[in-house]
């Protein structure tokens, strides 16, 4: 019986959406967006983060001032209780996605990872 990988992927997507980790992430994300102060603070944090990631990907140097600004932004958002919960939920969801990615990549790792083949 042939397996349609896309059907399996859509089932995995549905399972992720129904997972406790995703539901928690969405709940806390909605809480952040309902609080205008938290929303602005989080958007500023995300913009700083995305800007630094883009610079890294383009091979541009990141200044000490930008690093300081990013560190201050992290410290600020970690002090906000709702944003802190959001970051924890993001971290947990990221761990789940990482574990799923390891499972998905296992056949290729087994195929290419064995030098005696």
MARGU-836822 format. One record per residue (C-alpha): x, z negated, y; residue in three letters. Coordinates in pm, whole numbers, plus 32768, in hexadecimal, padded with zeros to 4 digits. Each point is the difference from the previous one (the first is absolute). Layout:
// MARGU-836822
XZYALA ...
END
This chain:
// MARGU-836822
800080008000UNK 8093806E814CUNK 80187EFA8110UNK 7FA6805F8161UNK 80F67F3A80D4UNK 7F308031813AUNK 7ECF7F647F5AUNK 80D87ED77F9CUNK 80887FE98164UNK 7EA07FFD8092UNK 7FA27EEC7F0CUNK 81337F3C806FUNK 7F9C8033816CUNK 7EA67F787FB2UNK 80987ED67F47UNK 80E47FB58128UNK 7ED8800480EEUNK 7F487F0E7F1BUNK 81297F177FD0UNK 80027EA28090UNK 8146804F80B6UNK 7F6B812B80B6UNK 7EBB7F4B804FUNK 80C87EDF8095UNK 80D680F180CAUNK 7ECE80B2808AUNK 7F547EB68052UNK 81297F7B80C6UNK 803B815480A5UNK 7E977FFB8077UNK 80367E9E8088UNK 812F807780C7UNK 7F3C8126808EUNK 7EDE7F1B8062UNK 80EA7F2A80D6UNK 806C80D1812DUNK 81317F288044UNK 807480127E97UNK 7FB581747FF1UNK 80D7804C8133UNK 81187F237F81UNK 7FF780A27EA8UNK 7FF48162808FUNK 812E7FB380DBUNK 80B97F767ED2UNK 7FA981367F31UNK 806D80EB8118UNK 81527F55801AUNK 8025800C7E87UNK 7FA181727FEAUNK 80E7805B811FUNK 81287F5A7F53UNK 7FAB80A77EB4UNK 7FEF815680A8UNK 81507FC880A3UNK 80997F9B7EB3UNK 7F7181317F50UNK 808980E3810FUNK 81557F5B7FEAUNK 7FEE7F7A8162UNK 80AF7EC0805CUNK 7F297ECE8040UNK 80707F35812AUNK 80347E898005UNK 7EE37FE780FAUNK 7F1480B17F0FUNK 806A7F1A7EE5UNK 7FC87ED080DFUNK 7EAC8084806AUNK 7F9F80397E94UNK 80717EA37F9BUNK 7F3B7F62811DUNK 7ECF80CC7FA0UNK 80197F8E7E94UNK 80227E94806AUNK 7ED3802380E6UNK 7F17809F7F01UNK 806A7F097EF2UNK 7F877EE680E1UNK 7EA4809A801BUNK 7F3A7F757ED6UNK 7F2881367FC1UNK 812180F58021UNK 80D47F237F24UNK 7EF2800E7EF4UNK 7FF2817A8029UNK 8176801D7FCEUNK 7FE97F297EC6UNK 7EE580DA7F7AUNK 80CA813C8050UNK 812A7F707F4AUNK 7F2F7FB17ECCUNK 7F61815B8002UNK 815B80988025UNK 80777F3E7ECFUNK 7ED880807F35UNK 80428168806CUNK 81717FD47FA9UNK 7FA77F817EA6UNK 7F1081237FCDUNK 810D80F28074UNK 80F07F717EFCUNK 7EFC803B7EF1UNK 7FBE81628078UNK 817480548009UNK 804C7F637EACUNK 7FE581457F35UNK 80F680B180E7UNK 80EE7ED98001UNK 7FF77FF97E84UNK 803781787FEFUNK 811F801080F7UNK 80807EA07FDAUNK 807F802C7E9BUNK 815A80A88014UNK 8008803D7E85UNK 7EEC81068002UNK 
END
